[in-house]
């Protein structure tokens, strides 16, 4: 039974670790959000760790599904795109909260959005359900782009 669940557990833990490390490294600057002029529709700060926690779990499940399709030629390439978007994801919060470089953070978020879309396309070719699990992530990034852009414009 462990063999069946091992890739999922490891993959979820990797995704959560990326998010957790980013949160740890920005912990001293998270209060910046409360001091910003925020746009309409800006959610309360407490919502972000809940949403990101769910998204990281979905990312991990999706990546494990792709990993298990070892016979597919595309798997390595798809997982490289997955890893790349995780790296870009990690640095966004450092750019936004620690550097407070809101325009750069918005551009970085656009890059992340493109990478996630690319990942979804790659995942879909291998296992469509794995791609579908990434759609909430892409939707959230679209909303985050709006927030980030408006924070830049309002501050």
C-alpha positions in Angstrom: 0.0 0.0 0.0 2.9 2.4 0.8 4.3 1.9 -2.7 1.0 3.1 -4.2 0.8 6.3 -2.1 4.5 7.1 -1.8 4.7 9.2 -5.0 1.6 11.2 -4.0 2.8 11.8 -0.4 6.3 12.9 -1.6 5.0 15.1 -4.4 2.5 16.8 -2.1 5.2 17.3 0.5 7.5 18.9 -2.1 4.9 21.3 -3.2 3.9 22.2 0.4 7.6 22.6 1.3 8.1 25.1 -1.6 5.1 27.1 -0.3 6.1 26.7 3.3 9.7 27.9 2.7 8.5 30.9 0.8 6.1 31.8 3.6 8.9 31.3 6.2 11.2 33.6 4.2 8.5 36.3 3.9 7.0 36.0 7.4 8.5 39.3 8.6 7.0 41.2 5.6 3.5 39.6 5.4 2.1 42.5 7.3 2.9 44.7 4.3 -0.4 43.4 2.7 -2.4 45.1 5.5 -0.7 48.5 4.9 -1.3 48.6 1.1 -4.0 50.3 -0.8 -5.8 47.3 -2.1 -8.3 47.0 -5.0 -11.9 46.0 -4.7 -12.3 42.2 -4.4 -9.0 42.0 -2.4 -9.6 39.2 0.1 -8.6 39.2 3.7 -5.0 38.0 4.4 -6.2 34.9 6.2 -7.6 33.5 2.9 -4.2 33.3 1.2 -2.6 30.5 3.2 -5.8 28.4 3.0 -6.1 28.8 -0.8 -2.4 28.2 -1.4 -2.4 25.1 0.8 -5.2 23.6 -1.3 -3.4 24.6 -4.5 -0.1 23.0 -3.4 -1.9 19.8 -2.5 -3.6 19.8 -6.0 -0.2 20.5 -7.6 1.4 17.6 -5.7 -1.4 15.1 -6.6 -1.3 16.2 -10.3 2.5 15.9 -10.5 2.4 12.4 -8.9 -0.2 11.4 -11.5 2.2 12.5 -14.2 5.2 10.8 -12.6 3.3 7.5 -12.5 3.0 7.6 -16.3 6.6 6.6 -16.7 6.1 4.9 -20.0 5.2 8.2 -21.6 7.9 10.0 -23.5 6.5 13.4 -22.4 6.7 12.8 -18.7 10.2 14.2 -18.1 9.5 17.3 -20.1 6.2 17.9 -18.3 7.8 17.4 -14.9 10.6 19.9 -15.8 7.9 22.5 -16.6 6.2 21.6 -13.3 9.5 22.1 -11.4 10.2 25.4 -13.3 6.8 26.8 -12.4 7.4 25.8 -8.7 10.7 27.7 -8.7 9.0 30.8 -10.2 6.1 30.4 -7.8 8.6 30.3 -4.9 10.3 33.6 -5.8 7.1 35.6 -6.4 6.3 36.1 -2.7 9.9 37.1 -2.1 9.7 39.7 -4.9 6.3 41.0 -3.7 6.6 40.9 0.1 10.4 41.2 0.8 11.5 43.4 -2.1 8.1 45.2 -2.4 8.8 45.4 -6.1 5.1 45.4 -7.2 5.6 45.9 -10.9 8.3 43.3 -11.1 6.1 41.0 -9.0 3.3 41.5 -11.5 5.5 40.7 -14.5 6.9 37.7 -12.6 3.3 36.6 -12.0 2.6 36.8 -15.7 5.6 34.6 -16.4 4.2 32.1 -13.8 0.8 32.2 -15.4 2.4 31.3 -18.8 4.4 28.5 -17.3 1.3 27.0 -15.5 -0.7 27.2 -18.8 2.2 25.4 -20.5 2.3 22.8 -17.7 -1.5 22.2 -18.1 -1.1 21.7 -21.8 1.8 19.2 -21.2 0.0 17.4 -18.5 -3.2 17.2 -20.6 -1.3 15.3 -23.3 -0.3 12.7 -20.7 -3.2 12.5 -18.3 -6.1 14.9 -18.7 -7.3 14.6 -15.1 -3.8 15.8 -13.9 -4.3 18.9 -16.1 -7.8 19.6 -14.8 -6.4 19.6 -11.2 -4.3 22.6 -12.2 -7.1 24.7 -13.4 -7.9 26.2 -10.0 -4.3 27.2 -9.8 -4.5 29.0 -13.1 -7.7 30.7 -12.1 -6.1 31.8 -8.8 -3.1 33.1 -10.6 -5.4 35.1 -12.9 -7.0 36.7 -9.8 -3.6 37.2 -8.2 -2.4 39.0 -11.3 -5.3 41.4 -11.0 -4.5 42.0 -7.3 -0.8 42.4 -8.0 -1.3 44.8 -10.8 -3.8 46.9 -8.9 -1.5 47.0 -5.8 1.2 48.3 -8.1 -1.2 51.0 -9.6 -2.6 52.0 -6.2 0.6 52.2 -4.4 
